[in-house]
Amino acid sequence: MPRAISISAGAVKLKVRSVNDATARRYIAFEGIDGAGKTLMTRMLSEELRRRGVGFVAVKEPWGRENTRFLYESGPSPLAEAIIFAADRLVLQFTVVRPALEKGLVVVSDRSVYSSLAYQYARGLSEEKILELNSEALYPGTVFLLDITVDEAMRRLNERRLTRFERRDFLEKVRRRYLELAERYGFHVIDASKTPREVLEEVLIRLDGVLP
């Protein structure tokens, strides 16, 4: 069952919802700047799990279609943006993620709460406020940071219409923040400039002992 753990944010202690370690490890999230290959790797890992006969669900944040459209097409303030992301995340977790984990399934997620700690922080919101807004969120126990340079990201992103989050200067800030989070929270950092097959092979090596 979920238990509460404390995360310090400045002088404030905030409660973050968690589960036991073995269950949390089955909650696998891909993080990284836009263009890093999170959606592709979520799909490729899902296909590998299906091939192995491992029960899983695959999800993507933001979850709600209307929330996604509003967040990417409108320009809410950083605080309003963080509130919407946090609310959308709770709906996803309480309706899909938590029930799947309770059934013993693997959850493969394209983004997680750590995206807010990277993107909304880079938008100028304090870490304390982001943690507070996500105090009921479940944190994935296995996180892969797909790391690429912003130059490579922009090269990939030029193949489609850019969103307001995909400016070069902004992505530089987000990448630096992700690398800070990776060091602090022990993410698996993977060179995502490699071929998708090479990235997947490294992911599978790191998942040894995690997958049922």
C-alpha positions, 0 to 999 in steps of 0.5 A: 500500500502507498506510504508517505515519505518526506522530501526536503525543499528548502525549509519545508518538508513536503509529503510525497506519495510512494509505494514499496521499492519493488513496486516502484521499480516497476513504474518505469519512466522515460525523461528527457528534453523534446526530441530525445526519443521518449515516445519512441522508446516507450513504444519500443520497450512496450513491444519488447515486453509484449514479445516477452509476455510481460504484463504492462500498460503504457501511458503518456503525460499529459494524459487528458486530450483537452489538457494536452491541447490547452498546455501546448497551444495556449500560454498559461502562467508557469504556476497555472501550467504546473497546476494543470500538469499536476492535476492531469497527473493525478487523474492518470495515476489514480485511474491507470498507474496505481491500479496497474501496479497493484495488479503486478503490472509494469507501467511504462511512462512517457514522462512523469513528475520529474518532467515538472521538476525540469520544465516548470522549474526552467519556466521559473517556478520554485522547486518547493512549489512544484513539489507542493503541487505534486505532493500526492503524486507517485514517483517512478522508481526506475527513470531513464534520462535520454540525454542528447544535445540541444543541437541534436534535439533541434535537428530532430524537431525540425521535422515537425511544427515546434511547440512553445516548449521547444525553443533552443534557449529553453531546452538548454535550461531544461537539459541542465536541470535534468542532469542535476536531477539525474545526479540527485535522484540516481536516474539511468542516464543514456546517450540518446544520440545512439540508434534506437536499437542501441538505446533499447539494448542499454535500457534492457540491460539496466532493467535486468532484475526489474522486469518480472 
